[in-house]
Amino acid sequence: MELSIKKLKKLDSNKKLLNDLFEAKILSEKKFKEEYEYETNLLDLQHELVKLQTWVEKNNKRVLIILEGRDTAGKGGTIKRFIEYLDPKMVKVVALPAPTKKEQGQWYFQRYLNNLPEAGQIKFFDRSWYNRAVVEPVFGFCTDEQHELFLSQVNNVEKMLIDDGVIMIKLFLTISQEEQADRLESRREDPLKAWKLGKLDEQAQEKWDDYTHYIEKLFKTTSTTFSPWIEVNTDSKKKARLECIKYVLSKVPYEGKSGKFDSNQDIFKIYT
């Protein structure tokens, strides 16, 4: 592999890589090649995302990307790589807090529908109305009747949005129980990550089987031909980020697309 400082400086999305490189004695050749390949591939895909956004703005399209997944599966980190070089005026991340008393008295979907993308916008839902499909029933935040009502309505809601022109993509990030345990421990030990560790995260391991039950029900009930769930295993965060970006690029018909974006079947699954 032919390398140069000029090439490396273009890979500025991972400052740690450059620091490690210049500390050459602590970075093995194998590790360096892995990092270099990842950063190169990521940057190529981010160039494609800029083209995609240009097309979305030019054609007044509306793109909604929903990210769900188990705790610590990497939703925030994945979104960060998506939006790193996009125009912040036209890309938004929606991560709604717990509903207010007023919102609790509204139709469940209402506060989410108020945050849909407008013409020319790309919006990411960092968790979404699918809270009522998994998190809420796991922790008893909704009744069985509310949970079933949601499942009976959500496919129709999404069909109406898609029929109206919204480009909707649903990504579910999954993770092994062992890897989740390691990441939870890392958050406990690292003060820079401590803010990520919420009360619900602390219970993710003990409620693993409950989560599994509702996740399986989620896929069975709400993955449709017009709005399928895409499950990506994130035990390898970097591979998963690339897979998520590639899938989105493959589903949006933007101008100037550079080739095809084939998925890694080892970590990628489409539910239909």
C-alpha positions in Angstrom: 0.0 0.0 0.0 1.5 3.3 -1.1 1.1 6.0 1.6 2.0 9.6 1.8 1.5 12.4 4.3 -0.6 14.2 1.8 -3.0 11.2 1.5 -3.1 10.8 5.3 -4.0 14.4 5.9 -7.1 13.9 3.8 -8.3 11.3 6.3 -9.0 14.0 8.9 -12.2 12.4 10.2 -10.2 10.4 12.7 -7.6 12.5 14.5 -6.6 9.6 16.7 -5.4 7.7 13.6 -2.9 10.4 12.8 -1.7 10.7 16.4 -1.1 7.0 16.6 0.6 7.0 13.2 3.2 9.6 14.3 3.7 7.5 17.5 4.7 4.7 15.1 6.2 2.5 17.8 2.7 1.9 19.4 0.9 1.2 16.1 1.4 -2.1 14.4 1.5 -2.3 10.6 -1.6 -4.5 10.7 -3.6 -2.1 12.8 -2.4 0.8 10.7 -3.6 -0.8 7.5 -7.0 -1.6 9.0 -7.5 2.0 10.2 -6.3 3.4 6.9 -8.6 1.2 4.9 -11.6 2.1 7.1 -10.9 5.8 7.0 -10.4 5.7 3.2 -13.7 3.8 2.7 -15.5 6.0 5.1 -14.3 9.2 3.3 -15.3 7.8 -0.1 -18.8 7.1 1.3 -19.1 10.5 2.9 -18.3 12.1 -0.5 -21.3 10.1 -1.8 -23.4 11.4 1.0 -22.6 15.0 0.0 -23.8 14.2 -3.5 -27.0 12.6 -2.1 -27.7 15.7 0.0 -27.2 18.0 -3.0 -29.8 15.9 -4.9 -32.2 16.0 -2.0 -32.0 19.8 -1.8 -32.1 20.4 -5.5 -35.2 18.2 -5.9 -37.0 19.1 -2.7 -37.0 15.5 -1.5 -37.7 14.5 2.1 -35.6 11.8 3.6 -36.2 10.2 7.0 -33.7 7.7 8.4 -34.9 5.9 11.5 -32.2 4.4 13.8 -33.3 1.9 16.5 -31.3 -0.7 18.3 -30.2 -2.2 21.6 -28.4 0.0 24.1 -24.7 0.7 23.3 -25.2 -0.6 19.7 -23.8 2.7 18.3 -26.7 4.8 17.0 -25.1 8.1 17.9 -21.7 7.2 16.5 -23.3 6.0 13.3 -25.3 9.2 12.9 -22.2 11.2 13.5 -20.4 9.6 10.6 -23.5 10.2 8.4 -23.7 13.9 9.0 -20.0 14.8 9.5 -19.6 16.6 6.2 -23.3 17.4 5.4 -24.8 20.9 5.4 -26.1 21.3 9.0 -28.9 23.7 7.8 -30.5 20.9 5.9 -29.8 17.8 8.0 -31.3 17.4 11.5 -31.0 14.8 14.2 -34.2 14.3 16.2 -33.8 12.7 19.7 -37.0 13.4 21.6 -37.1 13.3 25.4 -39.8 11.6 27.4 -43.2 13.0 26.5 -44.6 15.9 28.5 -47.9 15.7 30.2 -49.5 17.5 27.3 -48.0 15.1 24.8 -49.2 12.1 26.8 -52.7 13.3 26.0 -52.1 13.5 22.3 -52.2 10.8 19.6 -49.0 8.8 20.1 -47.5 9.7 16.7 -48.2 13.4 16.9 -45.0 14.7 18.4 -43.0 12.6 15.9 -45.0 13.8 12.9 -44.3 17.4 14.0 -40.6 16.6 13.4 -40.8 15.1 9.9 -38.4 16.4 7.3 -39.4 19.3 5.2 -38.7 19.7 1.5 -34.9 19.5 0.8 -34.2 18.0 4.3 -32.7 14.8 5.6 -33.7 13.9 9.2 -32.4 11.2 11.5 -34.6 9.9 14.2 -32.3 8.7 17.0 -35.0 6.4 18.4 -38.4 7.1 17.1 -42.1 6.1 17.5 -40.7 2.6 17.8 -40.1 3.3 21.5 -43.6 2.0 21.9 -42.6 -1.3 20.2 -39.7 -2.2 22.4 -38.4 0.1 25.2 -41.8 1.1 26.6 -43.3 -2.4 26.9 -40.0 -3.7 28.3 -40.1 -1.2 31.2 -43.8 -0.9 31.6 -44.1 2.6 30.2 -47.1 1.7 28.2 -50.0 -0.7 28.7 -50.5 -3.9 26.6 -53.4 -2.2 24.9 -51.3 0.9 23.9 -48.6 -1.4 22.6 -51.0 -3.4 20.5 -52.7 -0.3 19.2 -49.3 1.1 18.1 -48.5 -2.1 16.2 -51.9 -2.0 14.5 -51.4 1.7 13.3 -47.7 2.1 12.5 -47.6 0.3 9.1 -50.5 2.5 7.9 -48.8 5.6 9.1 -45.6 4.8 7.3 -47.4 3.8 4.2 -49.1 7.2 4.1 -45.8 9.0 4.5 -44.1 7.0 1.8 -47.1 7.4 -0.6 -46.7 11.2 0.0 -43.1 11.1 -1.1 -41.1 10.6 2.0 -38.0 8.4 1.5 -38.0 6.3 4.6 -35.2 4.0 5.7 -35.3 2.0 9.0 -32.0 0.7 10.5 -31.9 -1.5 13.5 -28.5 -1.8 15.2 -28.0 -5.1 17.0 -25.2 -6.3 19.2 -24.1 -9.4 21.1 -24.8 -9.7 24.8 -21.1 -10.1 25.5 -20.1 -7.0 23.5 -22.9 -5.0 25.1 -21.6 -5.9 28.6 -18.1 -4.7 27.6 -19.4 -1.4 26.3 -21.5 -0.8 29.4 -18.4 -1.4 31.5 -16.4 1.0 29.4 -19.0 3.7 29.9 -18.9 3.2 33.7 -15.1 3.5 33.7 -14.6 6.4 31.2 -15.7 9.8 32.5 -15.9 11.0 28.9 -18.6 8.4 28.2 -20.4 8.5 31.5 -23.1 10.8 30.2 -24.2 7.9 27.8 -25.0 5.6 30.7 -28.7 6.2 31.7 -30.9 4.3 34.1 -32.4 2.2 31.4 -28.9 1.3 30.0 -28.0 -0.1 33.4 -30.8 -2.6 33.1 -30.0 -3.6 29.5 -28.3 -6.9 30.5 -30.8 -8.1 33.0 -33.6 -7.4 30.6 -31.9 -8.9 27.6 -34.5 -11.6 27.0 -37.4 -9.2 27.4 -35.7 -7.0 24.7 -35.2 -10.0 22.5 -39.0 -10.9 22.7 -40.1 -7.4 21.7 -37.4 -7.0 19.0 -38.5 -10.3 17.3 -42.1 -9.1 17.5 -41.0 -5.7 16.0 -39.5 -7.4 12.9 -42.4 -9.8 12.5 -45.1 -7.1 12.7 -43.6 -3.9 11.3 -41.2 -4.9 8.6 -43.1 -4.6 5.3 -42.3 -4.7 1.6 -42.6 -0.9 1.4 -40.8 -0.2 4.7 -38.5 -3.1 5.7 -36.2 -3.2 8.7 -32.5 -3.5 8.0 -30.7 -5.2 10.8 -26.9 -4.5 11.1 -24.7 -6.2 13.7 -22.4 -3.6 15.3 -20.0 -5.8 17.3 -17.5 -4.2 14.8 -18.6 -0.6 15.0 -16.6 0.5 12.0 -17.9 -2.3 9.7 -21.4 -1.5 10.8 -21.1 2.2 10.1 -19.9 1.5 6.6 -22.8 -0.9 6.0 -25.4 1.6 7.2 -24.1 4.3 4.9 -23.8 2.0 2.0 -27.4 0.8 2.4 -28.8 4.4 2.5 -26.7 5.3 -0.6 -28.1 2.3 -2.4 -31.7 3.2 -1.7 -31.7 6.9 -2.7 -31.6 7.6 -6.5 -29.3 10.6 -6.4 -27.3 11.9 -9.4 -23.7 11.1 -9.9 -23.7 7.8 -7.9 -20.4 6.1 -8.0 -21.1 2.4 -8.7 -23.0 -0.1 -6.5 -22.9 -0.4 -2.8 -23.0 -4.1 -2.0 -23.7 -5.2 1.6 -21.6 -7.4 3.9 -24.0 -10.4 4.4 -22.1 -11.4 7.5 -23.5 -8.5 9.5 -26.4 -7.3 7.4 -30.0 -8.6 7.1 -33.2 -7.3 5.5 -36.5 -8.3 7.1 -39.4 -8.4 4.6 
